[in-house]
Amino acid sequence: MVVFMVDRNLPGITMDQLAAAQKAAIEASQSFSAKGKKVRYIRSTFVPAEGHCMCLFEAQNPQHVKEVNETAKLPFTRIVEAADLTPPK
């Protein structure tokens, strides 16, 4: 599986709205995976001062990530392959 970054511009979003968006992304990912389109939400990073959010997903291809975000009704500006450099625990 490949890691993809979903870039979002969310000016004016509240933390409650952001939490709801994260929940929608997780639930849509789980639904797609249950139907055979393996997508896993990894995490998000949000820059409040800029209204900029970057979300990481793991999937077989970017189309599945796009479909998850469209299903969850989450806006995005781009989806690109990325490297998740989180150190092992």
PyMOL Python script that loads the backbone (N, CA, C, O; Angstrom):
from pymol import cmd

cmd.read_pdbstr("""\
ATOM      1  N   MET A   1       0.845  -1.176   0.000  1.00  0.00           N
ATOM      2  CA  MET A   1       0.000   0.000   0.000  1.00  0.00           C
ATOM      3  C   MET A   1       0.891   1.239   0.000  1.00  0.00           C
ATOM      4  O   MET A   1       2.021   1.218   0.488  1.00  0.00           O
ATOM      5  N   VAL A   2       0.352   2.309  -0.558  1.00  0.00           N
ATOM      6  CA  VAL A   2       1.075   3.559  -0.731  1.00  0.00           C
ATOM      7  C   VAL A   2       0.441   4.623   0.160  1.00  0.00           C
ATOM      8  O   VAL A   2      -0.765   4.589   0.407  1.00  0.00           O
ATOM      9  N   VAL A   3       1.245   5.566   0.641  1.00  0.00           N
ATOM     10  CA  VAL A   3       0.721   6.677   1.430  1.00  0.00           C
ATOM     11  C   VAL A   3       0.435   7.851   0.499  1.00  0.00           C
ATOM     12  O   VAL A   3       1.249   8.197  -0.357  1.00  0.00           O
ATOM     13  N   PHE A   4      -0.735   8.454   0.683  1.00  0.00           N
ATOM     14  CA  PHE A   4      -1.136   9.624  -0.095  1.00  0.00           C
ATOM     15  C   PHE A   4      -1.486  10.756   0.859  1.00  0.00           C
ATOM     16  O   PHE A   4      -2.090  10.534   1.908  1.00  0.00           O
ATOM     17  N   MET A   5      -1.098  11.977   0.483  1.00  0.00           N
ATOM     18  CA  MET A   5      -1.453  13.164   1.248  1.00  0.00           C
ATOM     19  C   MET A   5      -2.600  13.868   0.547  1.00  0.00           C
ATOM     20  O   MET A   5      -2.558  14.109  -0.660  1.00  0.00           O
ATOM     21  N   VAL A   6      -3.625  14.195   1.323  1.00  0.00           N
ATOM     22  CA  VAL A   6      -4.752  14.969   0.830  1.00  0.00           C
ATOM     23  C   VAL A   6      -4.599  16.371   1.407  1.00  0.00           C
ATOM     24  O   VAL A   6      -4.608  16.564   2.623  1.00  0.00           O
ATOM     25  N   ASP A   7      -4.461  17.335   0.519  1.00  0.00           N
ATOM     26  CA  ASP A   7      -4.257  18.730   0.894  1.00  0.00           C
ATOM     27  C   ASP A   7      -5.617  19.428   0.911  1.00  0.00           C
ATOM     28  O   ASP A   7      -6.413  19.283  -0.016  1.00  0.00           O
ATOM     29  N   ARG A   8      -5.872  20.191   1.985  1.00  0.00           N
ATOM     30  CA  ARG A   8      -7.162  20.874   2.110  1.00  0.00           C
ATOM     31  C   ARG A   8      -6.965  22.329   2.552  1.00  0.00           C
ATOM     32  O   ARG A   8      -6.092  22.631   3.366  1.00  0.00           O
ATOM     33  N   ASN A   9      -7.776  23.205   2.009  1.00  0.00           N
ATOM     34  CA  ASN A   9      -7.875  24.577   2.497  1.00  0.00           C
ATOM     35  C   ASN A   9      -9.209  24.695   3.201  1.00  0.00           C
ATOM     36  O   ASN A   9     -10.262  24.555   2.578  1.00  0.00           O
ATOM     37  N   LEU A  10      -9.166  24.956   4.510  1.00  0.00           N
ATOM     38  CA  LEU A  10     -10.381  24.986   5.324  1.00  0.00           C
ATOM     39  C   LEU A  10     -10.443  26.265   6.154  1.00  0.00           C
ATOM     40  O   LEU A  10     -10.517  26.200   7.381  1.00  0.00           O
ATOM     41  N   PRO A  11     -10.415  27.425   5.503  1.00  0.00           N
ATOM     42  CA  PRO A  11     -10.443  28.670   6.278  1.00  0.00           C
ATOM     43  C   PRO A  11     -11.725  28.788   7.097  1.00  0.00           C
ATOM     44  O   PRO A  11     -12.822  28.522   6.605  1.00  0.00           O
ATOM     45  N   GLY A  12     -11.566  29.186   8.338  1.00  0.00           N
ATOM     46  CA  GLY A  12     -12.723  29.405   9.201  1.00  0.00           C
ATOM     47  C   GLY A  12     -13.307  28.160   9.834  1.00  0.00           C
ATOM     48  O   GLY A  12     -14.299  28.259  10.555  1.00  0.00           O
ATOM     49  N   ILE A  13     -12.736  26.997   9.596  1.00  0.00           N
ATOM     50  CA  ILE A  13     -13.282  25.771  10.184  1.00  0.00           C
ATOM     51  C   ILE A  13     -13.059  25.771  11.694  1.00  0.00           C
ATOM     52  O   ILE A  13     -12.009  26.199  12.173  1.00  0.00           O
ATOM     53  N   THR A  14     -14.039  25.294  12.430  1.00  0.00           N
ATOM     54  CA  THR A  14     -13.905  25.195  13.886  1.00  0.00           C
ATOM     55  C   THR A  14     -13.302  23.841  14.238  1.00  0.00           C
ATOM     56  O   THR A  14     -13.258  22.935  13.405  1.00  0.00           O
ATOM     57  N   MET A  15     -12.848  23.715  15.456  1.00  0.00           N
ATOM     58  CA  MET A  15     -12.276  22.438  15.884  1.00  0.00           C
ATOM     59  C   MET A  15     -13.343  21.343  15.910  1.00  0.00           C
ATOM     60  O   MET A  15     -13.043  20.184  15.624  1.00  0.00           O
ATOM     61  N   ASP A  16     -14.575  21.695  16.247  1.00  0.00           N
ATOM     62  CA  ASP A  16     -15.671  20.715  16.219  1.00  0.00           C
ATOM     63  C   ASP A  16     -15.929  20.237  14.785  1.00  0.00           C
ATOM     64  O   ASP A  16     -16.138  19.047  14.550  1.00  0.00           O
ATOM     65  N   GLN A  17     -15.914  21.169  13.839  1.00  0.00           N
ATOM     66  CA  GLN A  17     -16.105  20.803  12.433  1.00  0.00           C
ATOM     67  C   GLN A  17     -14.943  19.947  11.935  1.00  0.00           C
ATOM     68  O   GLN A  17     -15.135  19.005  11.166  1.00  0.00           O
ATOM     69  N   LEU A  18     -13.743  20.285  12.382  1.00  0.00           N
ATOM     70  CA  LEU A  18     -12.571  19.510  11.991  1.00  0.00           C
ATOM     71  C   LEU A  18     -12.660  18.082  12.539  1.00  0.00           C
ATOM     72  O   LEU A  18     -12.340  17.122  11.838  1.00  0.00           O
ATOM     73  N   ALA A  19     -13.092  17.951  13.784  1.00  0.00           N
ATOM     74  CA  ALA A  19     -13.269  16.621  14.383  1.00  0.00           C
ATOM     75  C   ALA A  19     -14.321  15.818  13.624  1.00  0.00           C
ATOM     76  O   ALA A  19     -14.154  14.616  13.416  1.00  0.00           O
ATOM     77  N   ALA A  20     -15.400  16.474  13.212  1.00  0.00           N
ATOM     78  CA  ALA A  20     -16.453  15.797  12.444  1.00  0.00           C
ATOM     79  C   ALA A  20     -15.922  15.360  11.078  1.00  0.00           C
ATOM     80  O   ALA A  20     -16.258  14.278  10.597  1.00  0.00           O
ATOM     81  N   ALA A  21     -15.100  16.194  10.459  1.00  0.00           N
ATOM     82  CA  ALA A  21     -14.503  15.850   9.166  1.00  0.00           C
ATOM     83  C   ALA A  21     -13.575  14.646   9.313  1.00  0.00           C
ATOM     84  O   ALA A  21     -13.573  13.749   8.470  1.00  0.00           O
ATOM     85  N   GLN A  22     -12.796  14.634  10.380  1.00  0.00           N
ATOM     86  CA  GLN A  22     -11.901  13.501  10.624  1.00  0.00           C
ATOM     87  C   GLN A  22     -12.717  12.216  10.814  1.00  0.00           C
ATOM     88  O   GLN A  22     -12.374  11.167  10.267  1.00  0.00           O
ATOM     89  N   LYS A  23     -13.783  12.309  11.583  1.00  0.00           N
ATOM     90  CA  LYS A  23     -14.651  11.141  11.801  1.00  0.00           C
ATOM     91  C   LYS A  23     -15.234  10.646  10.481  1.00  0.00           C
ATOM     92  O   LYS A  23     -15.291   9.441  10.237  1.00  0.00           O
ATOM     93  N   ALA A  24     -15.667  11.580   9.625  1.00  0.00           N
ATOM     94  CA  ALA A  24     -16.224  11.201   8.322  1.00  0.00           C
ATOM     95  C   ALA A  24     -15.179  10.505   7.459  1.00  0.00           C
ATOM     96  O   ALA A  24     -15.494   9.538   6.766  1.00  0.00           O
ATOM     97  N   ALA A  25     -13.943  10.986   7.495  1.00  0.00           N
ATOM     98  CA  ALA A  25     -12.865  10.368   6.715  1.00  0.00           C
ATOM     99  C   ALA A  25     -12.577   8.953   7.216  1.00  0.00           C
ATOM    100  O   ALA A  25     -12.375   8.037   6.419  1.00  0.00           O
ATOM    101  N   ILE A  26     -12.559   8.780   8.519  1.00  0.00           N
ATOM    102  CA  ILE A  26     -12.307   7.457   9.106  1.00  0.00           C
ATOM    103  C   ILE A  26     -13.430   6.492   8.732  1.00  0.00           C
ATOM    104  O   ILE A  26     -13.173   5.368   8.300  1.00  0.00           O
ATOM    105  N   GLU A  27     -14.673   6.934   8.898  1.00  0.00           N
ATOM    106  CA  GLU A  27     -15.814   6.060   8.609  1.00  0.00           C
ATOM    107  C   GLU A  27     -15.895   5.699   7.129  1.00  0.00           C
ATOM    108  O   GLU A  27     -16.188   4.554   6.786  1.00  0.00           O
ATOM    109  N   ALA A  28     -15.638   6.663   6.255  1.00  0.00           N
ATOM    110  CA  ALA A  28     -15.663   6.371   4.817  1.00  0.00           C
ATOM    111  C   ALA A  28     -14.552   5.397   4.451  1.00  0.00           C
ATOM    112  O   ALA A  28     -14.757   4.495   3.639  1.00  0.00           O
ATOM    113  N   SER A  29     -13.377   5.576   5.044  1.00  0.00           N
ATOM    114  CA  SER A  29     -12.256   4.657   4.786  1.00  0.00           C
ATOM    115  C   SER A  29     -12.609   3.243   5.209  1.00  0.00           C
ATOM    116  O   SER A  29     -12.348   2.285   4.481  1.00  0.00           O
ATOM    117  N   GLN A  30     -13.199   3.115   6.383  1.00  0.00           N
ATOM    118  CA  GLN A  30     -13.590   1.791   6.883  1.00  0.00           C
ATOM    119  C   GLN A  30     -14.645   1.150   5.991  1.00  0.00           C
ATOM    120  O   GLN A  30     -14.598  -0.053   5.735  1.00  0.00           O
ATOM    121  N   SER A  31     -15.586   1.944   5.523  1.00  0.00           N
ATOM    122  CA  SER A  31     -16.634   1.444   4.640  1.00  0.00           C
ATOM    123  C   SER A  31     -16.044   0.940   3.318  1.00  0.00           C
ATOM    124  O   SER A  31     -16.400  -0.140   2.847  1.00  0.00           O
ATOM    125  N   PHE A  32     -15.149   1.720   2.730  1.00  0.00           N
ATOM    126  CA  PHE A  32     -14.513   1.317   1.473  1.00  0.00           C
ATOM    127  C   PHE A  32     -13.694   0.045   1.674  1.00  0.00           C
ATOM    128  O   PHE A  32     -13.730  -0.857   0.837  1.00  0.00           O
ATOM    129  N   SER A  33     -12.960  -0.029   2.779  1.00  0.00           N
ATOM    130  CA  SER A  33     -12.139  -1.216   3.051  1.00  0.00           C
ATOM    131  C   SER A  33     -13.003  -2.460   3.203  1.00  0.00           C
ATOM    132  O   SER A  33     -12.643  -3.540   2.734  1.00  0.00           O
ATOM    133  N   ALA A  34     -14.143  -2.300   3.860  1.00  0.00           N
ATOM    134  CA  ALA A  34     -15.062  -3.432   4.043  1.00  0.00           C
ATOM    135  C   ALA A  34     -15.607  -3.934   2.717  1.00  0.00           C
ATOM    136  O   ALA A  34     -15.998  -5.095   2.598  1.00  0.00           O
ATOM    137  N   LYS A  35     -15.632  -3.050   1.712  1.00  0.00           N
ATOM    138  CA  LYS A  35     -16.128  -3.418   0.385  1.00  0.00           C
ATOM    139  C   LYS A  35     -15.002  -3.819  -0.563  1.00  0.00           C
ATOM    140  O   LYS A  35     -15.235  -4.003  -1.757  1.00  0.00           O
ATOM    141  N   GLY A  36     -13.773  -3.956  -0.035  1.00  0.00           N
ATOM    142  CA  GLY A  36     -12.664  -4.435  -0.857  1.00  0.00           C
ATOM    143  C   GLY A  36     -11.750  -3.366  -1.427  1.00  0.00           C
ATOM    144  O   GLY A  36     -10.731  -3.693  -2.036  1.00  0.00           O
ATOM    145  N   LYS A  37     -12.089  -2.098  -1.245  1.00  0.00           N
ATOM    146  CA  LYS A  37     -11.201  -1.011  -1.682  1.00  0.00           C
ATOM    147  C   LYS A  37     -10.442  -0.547  -0.450  1.00  0.00           C
ATOM    148  O   LYS A  37     -10.898   0.337   0.276  1.00  0.00           O
ATOM    149  N   LYS A  38      -9.280  -1.150  -0.221  1.00  0.00           N
ATOM    150  CA  LYS A  38      -8.518  -0.914   1.005  1.00  0.00           C
ATOM    151  C   LYS A  38      -8.014   0.527   1.085  1.00  0.00           C
ATOM    152  O   LYS A  38      -7.178   0.953   0.288  1.00  0.00           O
ATOM    153  N   VAL A  39      -8.539   1.266   2.060  1.00  0.00           N
ATOM    154  CA  VAL A  39      -8.105   2.630   2.350  1.00  0.00           C
ATOM    155  C   VAL A  39      -8.026   2.757   3.866  1.00  0.00           C
ATOM    156  O   VAL A  39      -8.945   2.364   4.585  1.00  0.00           O
ATOM    157  N   ARG A  40      -6.923   3.305   4.335  1.00  0.00           N
ATOM    158  CA  ARG A  40      -6.769   3.516   5.782  1.00  0.00           C
ATOM    159  C   ARG A  40      -6.417   4.973   6.042  1.00  0.00           C
ATOM    160  O   ARG A  40      -5.433   5.488   5.511  1.00  0.00           O
ATOM    161  N   TYR A  41      -7.227   5.631   6.861  1.00  0.00           N
ATOM    162  CA  TYR A  41      -6.912   6.981   7.312  1.00  0.00           C
ATOM    163  C   TYR A  41      -5.786   6.854   8.328  1.00  0.00           C
ATOM    164  O   TYR A  41      -5.877   6.047   9.253  1.00  0.00           O
ATOM    165  N   ILE A  42      -4.722   7.641   8.167  1.00  0.00           N
ATOM    166  CA  ILE A  42      -3.589   7.575   9.095  1.00  0.00           C
ATOM    167  C   ILE A  42      -3.674   8.685  10.130  1.00  0.00           C
ATOM    168  O   ILE A  42      -3.745   8.414  11.329  1.00  0.00           O
ATOM    169  N   ARG A  43      -3.669   9.934   9.676  1.00  0.00           N
ATOM    170  CA  ARG A  43      -3.724  11.074  10.586  1.00  0.00           C
ATOM    171  C   ARG A  43      -3.815  12.368   9.788  1.00  0.00           C
ATOM    172  O   ARG A  43      -3.679  12.377   8.565  1.00  0.00           O
ATOM    173  N   SER A  44      -4.048  13.462  10.513  1.00  0.00           N
ATOM    174  CA  SER A  44      -4.090  14.783   9.894  1.00  0.00           C
ATOM    175  C   SER A  44      -3.211  15.747  10.683  1.00  0.00           C
ATOM    176  O   SER A  44      -2.967  15.567  11.876  1.00  0.00           O
ATOM    177  N   THR A  45      -2.749  16.763   9.988  1.00  0.00           N
ATOM    178  CA  THR A  45      -2.051  17.890  10.598  1.00  0.00           C
ATOM    179  C   THR A  45      -2.775  19.147  10.141  1.00  0.00           C
ATOM    180  O   THR A  45      -3.032  19.331   8.952  1.00  0.00           O
ATOM    181  N   PHE A  46      -3.102  20.008  11.096  1.00  0.00           N
ATOM    182  CA  PHE A  46      -3.858  21.214  10.797  1.00  0.00           C
ATOM    183  C   PHE A  46      -3.074  22.438  11.235  1.00  0.00           C
ATOM    184  O   PHE A  46      -2.521  22.468  12.334  1.00  0.00           O
ATOM    185  N   VAL A  47      -3.027  23.450  10.370  1.00  0.00           N
ATOM    186  CA  VAL A  47      -2.377  24.726  10.665  1.00  0.00           C
ATOM    187  C   VAL A  47      -3.490  25.763  10.815  1.00  0.00           C
ATOM    188  O   VAL A  47      -3.939  26.323   9.816  1.00  0.00           O
ATOM    189  N   PRO A  48      -3.945  26.030  12.047  1.00  0.00           N
ATOM    190  CA  PRO A  48      -5.089  26.910  12.256  1.00  0.00           C
ATOM    191  C   PRO A  48      -4.928  28.307  11.659  1.00  0.00           C
ATOM    192  O   PRO A  48      -5.878  28.845  11.089  1.00  0.00           O
ATOM    193  N   ALA A  49      -3.760  28.892  11.780  1.00  0.00           N
ATOM    194  CA  ALA A  49      -3.554  30.261  11.296  1.00  0.00           C
ATOM    195  C   ALA A  49      -3.749  30.373   9.787  1.00  0.00           C
ATOM    196  O   ALA A  49      -4.066  31.447   9.275  1.00  0.00           O
ATOM    197  N   GLU A  50      -3.563  29.277   9.086  1.00  0.00           N
ATOM    198  CA  GLU A  50      -3.689  29.272   7.626  1.00  0.00           C
ATOM    199  C   GLU A  50      -4.931  28.539   7.132  1.00  0.00           C
ATOM    200  O   GLU A  50      -5.257  28.607   5.947  1.00  0.00           O
ATOM    201  N   GLY A  51      -5.628  27.835   8.030  1.00  0.00           N
ATOM    202  CA  GLY A  51      -6.768  27.026   7.607  1.00  0.00           C
ATOM    203  C   GLY A  51      -6.342  25.906   6.669  1.00  0.00           C
ATOM    204  O   GLY A  51      -7.106  25.483   5.801  1.00  0.00           O
ATOM    205  N   HIS A  52      -5.114  25.432   6.853  1.00  0.00           N
ATOM    206  CA  HIS A  52      -4.547  24.414   5.961  1.00  0.00           C
ATOM    207  C   HIS A  52      -4.493  23.078   6.696  1.00  0.00           C
ATOM    208  O   HIS A  52      -4.031  23.003   7.834  1.00  0.00           O
ATOM    209  N   CYS A  53      -4.966  22.033   6.039  1.00  0.00           N
ATOM    210  CA  CYS A  53      -4.991  20.702   6.626  1.00  0.00           C
ATOM    211  C   CYS A  53      -4.360  19.709   5.648  1.00  0.00           C
ATOM    212  O   CYS A  53      -4.622  19.744   4.446  1.00  0.00           O
ATOM    213  N   MET A  54      -3.537  18.839   6.184  1.00  0.00           N
ATOM    214  CA  MET A  54      -2.920  17.774   5.395  1.00  0.00           C
ATOM    215  C   MET A  54      -3.281  16.444   6.046  1.00  0.00           C
ATOM    216  O   MET A  54      -2.981  16.221   7.219  1.00  0.00           O
ATOM    217  N   CYS A  55      -3.918  15.572   5.292  1.00  0.00           N
ATOM    218  CA  CYS A  55      -4.364  14.281   5.803  1.00  0.00           C
ATOM    219  C   CYS A  55      -3.623  13.167   5.077  1.00  0.00           C
ATOM    220  O   CYS A  55      -3.453  13.210   3.858  1.00  0.00           O
ATOM    221  N   LEU A  56      -3.189  12.177   5.833  1.00  0.00           N
ATOM    222  CA  LEU A  56      -2.506  11.031   5.242  1.00  0.00           C
ATOM    223  C   LEU A  56      -3.428   9.823   5.214  1.00  0.00           C
ATOM    224  O   LEU A  56      -4.107   9.508   6.191  1.00  0.00           O
ATOM    225  N   PHE A  57      -3.429   9.163   4.076  1.00  0.00           N
ATOM    226  CA  PHE A  57      -4.186   7.932   3.877  1.00  0.00           C
ATOM    227  C   PHE A  57      -3.247   6.889   3.288  1.00  0.00           C
ATOM    228  O   PHE A  57      -2.279   7.222   2.604  1.00  0.00           O
ATOM    229  N   GLU A  58      -3.542   5.643   3.558  1.00  0.00           N
ATOM    230  CA  GLU A  58      -2.820   4.535   2.934  1.00  0.00           C
ATOM    231  C   GLU A  58      -3.816   3.825   2.026  1.00  0.00           C
ATOM    232  O   GLU A  58      -4.924   3.499   2.450  1.00  0.00           O
ATOM    233  N   ALA A  59      -3.424   3.585   0.782  1.00  0.00           N
ATOM    234  CA  ALA A  59      -4.335   2.951  -0.172  1.00  0.00           C
ATOM    235  C   ALA A  59      -3.537   2.327  -1.309  1.00  0.00           C
ATOM    236  O   ALA A  59      -2.330   2.540  -1.431  1.00  0.00           O
ATOM    237  N   GLN A  60      -4.230   1.556  -2.135  1.00  0.00           N
ATOM    238  CA  GLN A  60      -3.582   0.946  -3.292  1.00  0.00           C
ATOM    239  C   GLN A  60      -3.382   1.949  -4.414  1.00  0.00           C
ATOM    240  O   GLN A  60      -2.447   1.825  -5.205  1.00  0.00           O
ATOM    241  N   ASN A  61      -4.272   2.955  -4.484  1.00  0.00           N
ATOM    242  CA  ASN A  61      -4.141   3.951  -5.543  1.00  0.00           C
ATOM    243  C   ASN A  61      -4.839   5.249  -5.131  1.00  0.00           C
ATOM    244  O   ASN A  61      -5.688   5.242  -4.239  1.00  0.00           O
ATOM    245  N   PRO A  62      -4.485   6.358  -5.776  1.00  0.00           N
ATOM    246  CA  PRO A  62      -5.068   7.642  -5.385  1.00  0.00           C
ATOM    247  C   PRO A  62      -6.565   7.753  -5.694  1.00  0.00           C
ATOM    248  O   PRO A  62      -7.268   8.541  -5.061  1.00  0.00           O
ATOM    249  N   GLN A  63      -7.049   6.983  -6.645  1.00  0.00           N
ATOM    250  CA  GLN A  63      -8.476   7.032  -6.976  1.00  0.00           C
ATOM    251  C   GLN A  63      -9.330   6.612  -5.782  1.00  0.00           C
ATOM    252  O   GLN A  63     -10.376   7.207  -5.525  1.00  0.00           O
ATOM    253  N   HIS A  64      -8.890   5.598  -5.058  1.00  0.00           N
ATOM    254  CA  HIS A  64      -9.648   5.160  -3.879  1.00  0.00           C
ATOM    255  C   HIS A  64      -9.671   6.255  -2.817  1.00  0.00           C
ATOM    256  O   HIS A  64     -10.692   6.465  -2.163  1.00  0.00           O
ATOM    257  N   VAL A  65      -8.557   6.947  -2.645  1.00  0.00           N
ATOM    258  CA  VAL A  65      -8.491   8.050  -1.673  1.00  0.00           C
ATOM    259  C   VAL A  65      -9.438   9.173  -2.112  1.00  0.00           C
ATOM    260  O   VAL A  65     -10.157   9.745  -1.292  1.00  0.00           O
ATOM    261  N   LYS A  66      -9.430   9.474  -3.389  1.00  0.00           N
ATOM    262  CA  LYS A  66     -10.333  10.511  -3.924  1.00  0.00           C
ATOM    263  C   LYS A  66     -11.785  10.138  -3.664  1.00  0.00           C
ATOM    264  O   LYS A  66     -12.571  10.972  -3.213  1.00  0.00           O
ATOM    265  N   GLU A  67     -12.143   8.897  -3.943  1.00  0.00           N
ATOM    266  CA  GLU A  67     -13.516   8.434  -3.753  1.00  0.00           C
ATOM    267  C   GLU A  67     -13.933   8.497  -2.280  1.00  0.00           C
ATOM    268  O   GLU A  67     -15.068   8.860  -1.970  1.00  0.00           O
ATOM    269  N   VAL A  68     -13.021   8.147  -1.380  1.00  0.00           N
ATOM    270  CA  VAL A  68     -13.309   8.223   0.056  1.00  0.00           C
ATOM    271  C   VAL A  68     -13.625   9.663   0.447  1.00  0.00           C
ATOM    272  O   VAL A  68     -14.604   9.920   1.148  1.00  0.00           O
ATOM    273  N   ASN A  69     -12.805  10.592  -0.001  1.00  0.00           N
ATOM    274  CA  ASN A  69     -13.002  11.997   0.362  1.00  0.00           C
ATOM    275  C   ASN A  69     -14.260  12.579  -0.268  1.00  0.00           C
ATOM    276  O   ASN A  69     -14.947  13.388   0.356  1.00  0.00           O
ATOM    277  N   GLU A  70     -14.566  12.181  -1.484  1.00  0.00           N
ATOM    278  CA  GLU A  70     -15.807  12.633  -2.117  1.00  0.00           C
ATOM    279  C   GLU A  70     -17.025  12.062  -1.396  1.00  0.00           C
ATOM    280  O   GLU A  70     -18.006  12.774  -1.180  1.00  0.00           O
ATOM    281  N   THR A  71     -16.970  10.788  -1.022  1.00  0.00           N
ATOM    282  CA  THR A  71     -18.062  10.152  -0.297  1.00  0.00           C
ATOM    283  C   THR A  71     -18.291  10.828   1.054  1.00  0.00           C
ATOM    284  O   THR A  71     -19.431  11.029   1.474  1.00  0.00           O
ATOM    285  N   ALA A  72     -17.186  11.179   1.731  1.00  0.00           N
ATOM    286  CA  ALA A  72     -17.278  11.848   3.035  1.00  0.00           C
ATOM    287  C   ALA A  72     -17.616  13.334   2.893  1.00  0.00           C
ATOM    288  O   ALA A  72     -17.791  14.032   3.892  1.00  0.00           O
ATOM    289  N   LYS A  73     -17.709  13.817   1.643  1.00  0.00           N
ATOM    290  CA  LYS A  73     -18.018  15.220   1.343  1.00  0.00           C
ATOM    291  C   LYS A  73     -16.990  16.168   1.953  1.00  0.00           C
ATOM    292  O   LYS A  73     -17.330  17.206   2.521  1.00  0.00           O
ATOM    293  N   LEU A  74     -15.708  15.774   1.817  1.00  0.00           N
ATOM    294  CA  LEU A  74     -14.608  16.584   2.337  1.00  0.00           C
ATOM    295  C   LEU A  74     -13.881  17.262   1.177  1.00  0.00           C
ATOM    296  O   LEU A  74     -13.442  16.588   0.245  1.00  0.00           O
ATOM    297  N   PRO A  75     -13.750  18.586   1.226  1.00  0.00           N
ATOM    298  CA  PRO A  75     -13.070  19.291   0.137  1.00  0.00           C
ATOM    299  C   PRO A  75     -11.570  19.018   0.148  1.00  0.00           C
ATOM    300  O   PRO A  75     -10.975  18.782   1.200  1.00  0.00           O
ATOM    301  N   PHE A  76     -10.977  19.053  -1.031  1.00  0.00           N
ATOM    302  CA  PHE A  76      -9.528  18.888  -1.134  1.00  0.00           C
ATOM    303  C   PHE A  76      -9.034  19.617  -2.376  1.00  0.00           C
ATOM    304  O   PHE A  76      -9.775  19.815  -3.339  1.00  0.00           O
ATOM    305  N   THR A  77      -7.764  20.009  -2.330  1.00  0.00           N
ATOM    306  CA  THR A  77      -7.176  20.696  -3.474  1.00  0.00           C
ATOM    307  C   THR A  77      -6.305  19.768  -4.304  1.00  0.00           C
ATOM    308  O   THR A  77      -6.136  19.969  -5.507  1.00  0.00           O
ATOM    309  N   ARG A  78      -5.750  18.740  -3.647  1.00  0.00           N
ATOM    310  CA  ARG A  78      -4.946  17.770  -4.389  1.00  0.00           C
ATOM    311  C   ARG A  78      -4.735  16.517  -3.552  1.00  0.00           C
ATOM    312  O   ARG A  78      -4.875  16.518  -2.329  1.00  0.00           O
ATOM    313  N   ILE A  79      -4.393  15.450  -4.264  1.00  0.00           N
ATOM    314  CA  ILE A  79      -4.020  14.180  -3.641  1.00  0.00           C
ATOM    315  C   ILE A  79      -2.717  13.754  -4.291  1.00  0.00           C
ATOM    316  O   ILE A  79      -2.653  13.562  -5.505  1.00  0.00           O
ATOM    317  N   VAL A  80      -1.681  13.607  -3.483  1.00  0.00           N
ATOM    318  CA  VAL A  80      -0.360  13.251  -4.017  1.00  0.00           C
ATOM    319  C   VAL A  80       0.268  12.142  -3.195  1.00  0.00           C
ATOM    320  O   VAL A  80       0.002  12.006  -2.001  1.00  0.00           O
ATOM    321  N   GLU A  81       1.102  11.353  -3.849  1.00  0.00           N
ATOM    322  CA  GLU A  81       1.850  10.329  -3.121  1.00  0.00           C
ATOM    323  C   GLU A  81       2.811  11.020  -2.163  1.00  0.00           C
ATOM    324  O   GLU A  81       3.402  12.046  -2.501  1.00  0.00           O
ATOM    325  N   ALA A  82       2.965  10.460  -0.971  1.00  0.00           N
ATOM    326  CA  ALA A  82       3.810  11.069   0.057  1.00  0.00           C
ATOM    327  C   ALA A  82       4.567   9.986   0.816  1.00  0.00           C
ATOM    328  O   ALA A  82       4.270   8.797   0.699  1.00  0.00           O
ATOM    329  N   ALA A  83       5.536  10.419   1.583  1.00  0.00           N
ATOM    330  CA  ALA A  83       6.288   9.503   2.443  1.00  0.00           C
ATOM    331  C   ALA A  83       5.942   9.832   3.891  1.00  0.00           C
ATOM    332  O   ALA A  83       6.118  10.968   4.330  1.00  0.00           O
ATOM    333  N   ASP A  84       5.458   8.853   4.624  1.00  0.00           N
ATOM    334  CA  ASP A  84       5.168   9.026   6.045  1.00  0.00           C
ATOM    335  C   ASP A  84       6.443   8.686   6.796  1.00  0.00           C
ATOM    336  O   ASP A  84       6.867   7.530   6.809  1.00  0.00           O
ATOM    337  N   LEU A  85       7.055   9.675   7.417  1.00  0.00           N
ATOM    338  CA  LEU A  85       8.354   9.501   8.068  1.00  0.00           C
ATOM    339  C   LEU A  85       8.246   9.385   9.586  1.00  0.00           C
ATOM    340  O   LEU A  85       9.182   9.734  10.305  1.00  0.00           O
ATOM    341  N   THR A  86       7.111   8.897  10.072  1.00  0.00           N
ATOM    342  CA  THR A  86       6.949   8.708  11.500  1.00  0.00           C
ATOM    343  C   THR A  86       7.945   7.658  11.991  1.00  0.00           C
ATOM    344  O   THR A  86       7.980   6.551  11.452  1.00  0.00           O
ATOM    345  N   PRO A  87       8.759   7.984  13.008  1.00  0.00           N
ATOM    346  CA  PRO A  87       9.722   7.010  13.493  1.00  0.00           C
ATOM    347  C   PRO A  87       9.023   5.844  14.191  1.00  0.00           C
ATOM    348  O   PRO A  87       7.954   6.022  14.775  1.00  0.00           O
ATOM    349  N   PRO A  88       9.612   4.667  14.134  1.00  0.00           N
ATOM    350  CA  PRO A  88       8.990   3.512  14.811  1.00  0.00           C
ATOM    351  C   PRO A  88       9.020   3.715  16.330  1.00  0.00           C
ATOM    352  O   PRO A  88       9.889   4.401  16.869  1.00  0.00           O
ATOM    353  N   LYS A  89       8.062   3.109  16.985  1.00  0.00           N
ATOM    354  CA  LYS A  89       7.978   3.246  18.463  1.00  0.00           C
ATOM    355  C   LYS A  89       8.922   2.290  19.147  1.00  0.00           C
ATOM    356  O   LYS A  89       8.989   2.261  20.376  1.00  0.00           O
TER     357      LYS A  89
END
""", "prot")
cmd.dss("prot")
cmd.show_as("cartoon", "prot")
cmd.util.cbc("prot")
cmd.orient("prot")
